[in-house]
């Protein structure tokens, strides 16, 4: 009996430890004109990332156009199916798991959340075009045994106007792809997304406004997170799903916590400290929570030696002090 009791105790300990899973410590691996080489992957490994979002692209000519152009020879290599496949296989060869995250670019950088058709005919055309686009990459995700597939990124008006379409689309995707699914809802969209119960993770692009300070402290930023975190946790509990930050990041500039979603080319002063503090705050608030699955830093360029640096005020943490913060957290979580 003692031997049996010891065996049961060991089994329970092993079962409990097996449930302790490492966070998704990811980078958003930006598509390039060229193939990925080992030296590009080495830099991902140096920051202790265990995941990467690979992002093939489809293009729409204007905000009311129903046609998604994708996988053409006019696109950059990394934006196509063959390019995404090469990226995925190189990452996986190095032990980095992948989320396939097909994205849409609308001419002149129009916000995808406002994509909306003006007739039933155009809605049907958009749905057929989106089917072709996303199922192409669902099949790629299945063929490459990718860990995750993101079924869309910041498409609020499309989701709001056509809820039945999205429910049926998820069924079509599940028939092709057997891995886990999420959707990348914008920070102010996720409470209204209609199909979380059909996915495996609640995905949020986490550009929440946190502080109006020029150089906010970590404590100020953590205080700014509290009302948002409370709402995110409530949804996680209501849907019984872990939350995944499908994108998270801050620009290395003054007032980085005020409107973290800004992608303009402003000449706001470079502020490396603000970016570091914002990274420290988000890690402190979320990476120790069991209901939080992890996230993907926005963004990581393949040509590491040419990316970021001390004079750059944009999102990438590469060759900036924030890179070391990411490396330390990813190593320990």
N, C-alpha and C positions, 0 to 999 in steps of 0.2 A: 504493500500500500504506500509505503514511503517513496518507493521508486516511482510509482504512478503519480503521486502528488508532486514529486520533483519534475516529472515530465510535463505535467499540466502547467506548472508554474513557468517552466521554460517556454512552453508553447504560447502562453499568454504574454510573456515578455516579448517574444519575437513578433507576435501579432500586433502588439501596441507599437513596437519600434518600426514595423513595416508601414504603419499609418503616418509616420512622421516623414513627410515628403519635402524635398527642397523646393524653394520658391522658383517660379519661372523668372529667371534673371536674364532678361532679354535685351537685345538691341534691334532697332529698326534698320535693316541692312539695305541701304539705298541702291537702287538699280543704276548700273553704269553702262557705258558704251562697250565695255570689254568683258571678257571672261574673268572669273575669279581665280586667283592663284593662291598657293599656300601662304605666301607672305601676307596676303590680305586677311586670311583666316587667323593667322598667328596673332594679329592685333586684337581680334575679338576674344581669343583665348586669354590674352594678357589682362583683360579686364574681368576675367572669371565669368563671362557670360556662358550660360548653358542653353540659351534659346536665341533664335533670331527670327524676325519677321521678314520674309521674302515677299517683295511687292511688285508683281507684274502689273502693267497698266492698260486700261482702256481709255479712249479719248472720245469726247463729245464736242461737236462743233460749236454749239451754243446752248444756252440754258433751257431752250424749248425743243431741242432736237431729240428724237427718239432713238437715234442710231449710235451704238457704242462700237467704235472702231478699235480692234485689238488684234494682237498677234500678227502684225504685218512686218514686211521687210523695211519699212520706213521708221520703225521704232528702234530705240536703243536695244542692244542685245539683252540686257538684264530685264527689260520691260516685256519681253516675249516669253512664250511657253518654253522654248528651248533654253533661253537664258535663265529663267527661273529654275528649270530642271538642273542646269549645271551648278547654279548657286546652291540649291538644296543638297545636291549630292556631295559637293565639296564640304559644306557645313557638317553634314551627317558623318562624313568620313572622319571628321575631327571630333566627333562626339557631341556636336551642337544640334539640339533638336530644333524643329522648324514649325513656325506658323505661316502658312500660305495666306497672304493678305492682299488679294486683288483690289486695286484701287482705280478710281475714275478721276481723270483730269478734264475739266471743262475749259474751253478756250478762254484765254485771258485770266485764268485763275478764278473764275466764278466759283462761289462756295457750293459744294455738292449738296449741302443740306437744303438748298432752294430749288433743286431740280424738280420740275413739275410740268406736266403736259397740259395742253389747253383743249384737248378733245379725247373722247374715248378711243378713237382710232389711233391716236398717237400713244396713248397709254398702252394699248395692246402691242404696238410696235416696240415700245420701250421694254415691256415685259419679255417679249420674244428675244430681243437683243440682249437683255440682261441674263436671261436663261442661257443663251449661247456663251456669253462671257464667263459667268460664274461656274457653269458646269464644265467648261473647258479646264478650269483650274481645280475644280473638285476632283476631276479625273486625274489631273496631275498630282494632287495631294495623295490620292489613293495609290497611284502608280509608284510614288516615291516613299510611301509609308510615312508621310508627314504627320507630326503629332497633332496639329491643329489646323483648322481652316476657318478663316474669318469670312463670313458670307456677304459683307458689305461694310462700307466705311462712311459714316456721317451722311446718311441719305434720308433725313427726317421727313421731308415732304413726300417723298416716294413711299416711305413706310406708312406714313399717316394716311395717305390717299388710297393705298391699295393693300390693306391688311390681309385680305384673303389670298392675294397673290403671294405674299411672303410666307404665309403658312404652307401653301402648296409647294413653294420653292424649296422650303426646308425639307419637305418629304422627298422631293426629287433629288436633292443633294444627298440625303441619307441613303438613298438607293444606290448612289455611286460611291460615296466616301464613308468609310467606317470609323474614322477617327472622331475627335472632339470638335464641336462647333462653337463659335462665338460670333458676335456682331460688334463692330466698333461704333458705339453711339457717341455723339459729341457730348461734352460735359453738361450742357443744358438740355440735352435731348433724352438721355437714358431713362428718366422717370416715365416717359410716355411711350417708350418702345413696347410694342404689343405682343412680342413673341418670346420673351425670356424663358418661359416655361418649356419651350421647344428646343432650347439650346443647352449647352453644357456649362457655359460661363456667361455671366453678365459682363460684357465688354464695354469699357469706358475710355474715351480719349480724354485724359484727366487734366484739362487746361482750366481748372477752377480759379477764379480770382481770389487772391488770398490777402493782399496787402497793398496799400497805396504808397508805402514808403519807398524812397529812392534806393536804399540798401536795407531791406528788412532783415531783422535778426531771425535766427532759427526759432526762437520763442514766439516772436510775432507771427511768423508763418504758421507755426503749429497752432496757435490760437485761431488764425484764419481758417484752418482746416476743420475746426470742430463742427460748425453747422453742416458742412458738406459731408463730413465723415458720418455724422449721425444719420443723415438721409440715405447714404450709400449702404450703411449697415442695415437699416430698416428694410430696404429693398432686398438685400441679400437674404435676410431672415424670411421675408414674405415669400420669396420665390425658392428658398432653400437651395441657392446656388452661390458658389464662390464668385467673387468679383476679380476681374482681370483688367489691369490698365493696359489696353491694347496700344496706347501711346501715352507716354508721360515725358515731360521735359520743360526746360526753362531756358530762355535766351540769356546770354552773358551780357546783360545790359542794365542800365538804370531802370527801376520800376518793373523789374521782371515779373513780380507777383501781381501786378495790377491787371493786366490783360495778357495772360500767358499764351493765348492762342494767336497772338499777332504774328503774321508771317510776312509783313511788309519789309521793304528794304530801307527802313529809317536809319538815320545816322546817330541814333541815341548813343550816349557814351558807353563804351565797353565797361562792364562791371563784373569782373570774374568772381568777386566775393558774393554778390547777390545770387549768382547761379549756384555757387557752392552751398550757400545757406538754404536755398530752395530745395536742392537735392537732399541735403541733410534732413530737412523737415519732412519731406514726403516719405523718406525711408524710415524715419523715427515713428511716424504715425501709422504706417501700414505694414511694413515687412515683418512685424512680429505678430500680426493678427492671423488667427487660423482660418478666418472666413475670406481672407485675401490671398489670391493665388500667385500674384506677382505682376510683372509688367515688362514693357519694351521701351527702352530709352529712345526718344526722338531727338536726333537721328544720327546714324553711323554711316559715314562714307567709306567706300571700299579703299580709296587711295588715302590711307591714314596719314602718310607723311605730308600730304598737301592739305589736310582738313583742319579746320578750326584754328587754334593758336591764340596767342595773347592779344591780337589786334582784331579778333573776330567777335561780333556781337550777336551772332545767330545761335541756333539751337544746339548744334553739335557740342558735346563735351570734349571732343578729341583735342589732345595737346593743350588742355586747360586744366586748372586745378580740380575741376569737377570730375574729371576722368579718374583721379585717384580715389575720390569718395565712392564712386560707383564700384571700382575694383575692390575696395575694402568691404563694402556691404555685400556684394555678390559673393565674395569669398566666404563670408560668415553666415550666409543664409541659403 
